[in-house]
Amino acid sequence: MNHHTERLFLALPFDSREQKEFLSMSASWKHHAEFRKWTHPDDSHITLHFLGDISTEHQTLIGPAVRKAVEDITAFNLCLDKTGVFGQPTHPSVLWLGPTQTPPELTQLYAALGQQLQQSIGYMPESRPYSPHLTLARKYAGEVPFHYGRLSVLEPFCWEVREAVLYRSKPGHHPMYEIIERYPFN
C-alpha cells in the first residue's frame, strides 16, 4: 500500500499580471513593517480549505468533489479593501489583505467545497467562521510595536473570481506552492 502524501489546499488564485502589479505597490511596506517572512508574489492566494497531508488514494477523489462543488458557482466580484492582522495587534503573526464584506458567492463556494470534500475524503472543515484573506507577511519582528500608520494606503483592488485552484506545498522551494489543477466556475 502506498503511503505517499502531499500537503494540499484549495484557494482562489491571485496570479494575474494585474494582481501582481497591485501587490508590488505594497513592496514599500517591507521597509516600514519588520516581518520575518514576506509572501513570495507567486505564492499569493486566498485559501478556501487547507486539506493537509493527503494520500495519493484520496487525491484522486478531490477533483470530482471540487468539480461538483463549483458546478453551481458563477463568477463573482471580490474586493481586497481592508488591511488586517492575526495575533497580537502590536506584534502580529500575520499581516493580510481581505474584503470588508465577503460576497455571498464566496461563502456559498466555501460551504459547497467543504461539504463535497467531507463526503468524498472525510475532510472536516474548520469550525470557526471563514475569514477570506491574502497573507502578505508572517511573524512581526520589529522592536517597536506594529502600527498601521507606518504603511502607505493601498487603493482597493477588485476583480472577477472565475476559478478555484488545487495547490500543493513544496516546503523549502521559492515559490513554495504549485498549481495542480484549476477548476473554472460556470
SEZA-280266 format. One line per 8 residues: number of its first residue (from 1); for each residue y, z, x of C-alpha. Coordinates in steps of 0.25 Angstrom, whole numbers, plus 5000, padded with zeros to 4 digits. Each point is the difference from the previous one (the first is absolute). Example, Ala and Ser with C-alpha at 12.3 -4.5 7.8 and 13.67 -1.06 7.14 Angstrom:
BEGIN
1) 4982:5031:5049 ~ 5014:4998:5006
END
This chain:
BEGIN
1) 5000:5000:5000 ~ 5014:4996:5005 ~ 5009:5012:5001 ~ 5012:4992:5005 ~ 5013:5004:4994 ~ 5015:4995:5000 ~ 5012:5007:4996 ~ 5006:4992:4988
9) 5012:5001:4991 ~ 5006:4992:4989 ~ 5015:4997:5000 ~ 5012:4992:4997 ~ 5003:4991:5012 ~ 5014:5000:5006 ~ 4998:4989:5009 ~ 5009:4988:4996
17) 5011:4995:5009 ~ 5011:5006:4991 ~ 4993:5014:5000 ~ 4999:5000:5015 ~ 5015:4996:5001 ~ 5003:5012:4990 ~ 4992:5010:5009 ~ 5007:4995:5012
25) 5013:5006:4994 ~ 4994:5013:5001 ~ 4998:4999:5015 ~ 5012:5007:5004 ~ 4994:5013:4993 ~ 4991:5001:5012 ~ 5013:5005:5008 ~ 5004:5010:4990
33) 4987:5006:4995 ~ 4990:5004:5010 ~ 4987:4998:4994 ~ 4987:4999:5010 ~ 4995:4988:4993 ~ 5007:4988:4993 ~ 4991:4991:4992 ~ 4998:4986:5006
41) 5006:4989:4992 ~ 4987:4993:4998 ~ 4994:5013:4994 ~ 5010:5002:4989 ~ 4994:5001:4986 ~ 5000:5009:4988 ~ 4987:5007:4998 ~ 4993:4999:4987
49) 4987:5007:5003 ~ 4995:5005:5013 ~ 4985:4998:4999 ~ 4996:5007:5014 ~ 4987:4996:5008 ~ 4993:4990:4991 ~ 4985:4996:5003 ~ 4997:4985:5002
57) 4992:5001:4987 ~ 5012:5006:4992 ~ 5009:4990:5006 ~ 4994:4988:4993 ~ 5003:5007:4986 ~ 5014:5002:5003 ~ 5005:4985:4998 ~ 4994:4999:4986
65) 5006:5013:4996 ~ 5013:4996:5005 ~ 5000:4986:4993 ~ 4996:5007:4987 ~ 5011:5010:5001 ~ 5011:4990:5003 ~ 4996:4990:4989 ~ 5010:5005:4990
73) 5011:5003:5010 ~ 5011:4990:5001 ~ 5011:4999:5011 ~ 5011:5011:4999 ~ 5012:5004:5007 ~ 5001:5012:5009 ~ 5013:5005:5007 ~ 5000:5009:5012
81) 5013:5007:4997 ~ 4997:5015:5005 ~ 4998:5006:5013 ~ 4992:5013:5000 ~ 4991:5009:5009 ~ 4987:5007:4998 ~ 4998:5014:5006 ~ 5011:5010:5004
89) 5014:4993:4998 ~ 5006:5005:5013 ~ 4987:4995:5008 ~ 4993:4990:4991 ~ 4986:4995:5003 ~ 5003:4986:4993 ~ 5013:4992:4998 ~ 4998:4990:4989
97) 5007:4990:4991 ~ 4996:4999:4986 ~ 5004:4996:4986 ~ 5009:5009:4991 ~ 4992:4996:4988 ~ 4986:4996:5001 ~ 4998:4987:4992 ~ 4989:5002:4989
105) 4992:4988:5005 ~ 4999:5007:5013 ~ 4995:5013:4993 ~ 4990:4991:4992 ~ 4995:4993:5013 ~ 4998:5014:5007 ~ 4992:5005:4988 ~ 4992:4988:4998
113) 4996:4999:5014 ~ 4996:5015:5000 ~ 4991:4998:4988 ~ 4993:4988:5005 ~ 4998:5006:5014 ~ 4995:5013:4994 ~ 4990:4992:4992 ~ 4995:4990:5011
121) 5000:5009:5012 ~ 5002:5014:4995 ~ 5014:5001:5006 ~ 5008:5012:4995 ~ 5015:4997:4998 ~ 5009:5011:5005 ~ 5004:5010:4989 ~ 5014:5001:5004
129) 5010:4991:4994 ~ 5001:4986:5006 ~ 5013:4999:5009 ~ 5002:4986:5005 ~ 5007:4999:5013 ~ 5001:4992:5013 ~ 4998:5009:5012 ~ 5010:4998:5011
137) 4998:5011:5010 ~ 4991:5012:5002 ~ 5002:5014:5006 ~ 5014:5003:5002 ~ 5002:5006:5014 ~ 5015:5002:5001 ~ 5006:5012:5006 ~ 5011:5001:4989
145) 4995:5000:4985 ~ 4998:4986:4994 ~ 5012:4996:4991 ~ 5001:4987:4992 ~ 5015:4999:5003 ~ 4996:4995:5014 ~ 4993:4988:4994 ~ 5008:4987:4997
153) 4999:4997:4985 ~ 4991:4989:4996 ~ 5002:4991:4988 ~ 4989:5000:4990 ~ 4989:4989:5003 ~ 4993:4994:4988 ~ 4989:4990:4999 ~ 4989:4995:4991
161) 4987:5006:5003 ~ 4989:4990:4998 ~ 4988:5005:5006 ~ 4992:5012:5005 ~ 4993:5000:5014 ~ 4988:5007:5006 ~ 5003:5005:5014 ~ 4991:5005:5011
169) 5005:5010:5010 ~ 4998:4998:5015 ~ 5005:5012:5007 ~ 5005:4998:5014 ~ 5005:4986:4997 ~ 5014:4996:4997 ~ 5002:4995:4990 ~ 4988:5009:4995
177) 4998:4994:4986 ~ 4993:4987:4997 ~ 4999:4993:4987 ~ 4986:4998:4995 ~ 5003:4993:4986 ~ 5012:4997:4991 ~ 4999:5002:4985 ~ 5010:4992:4993
185) 5005:5004:4986 ~ 4999:4991:4988
END
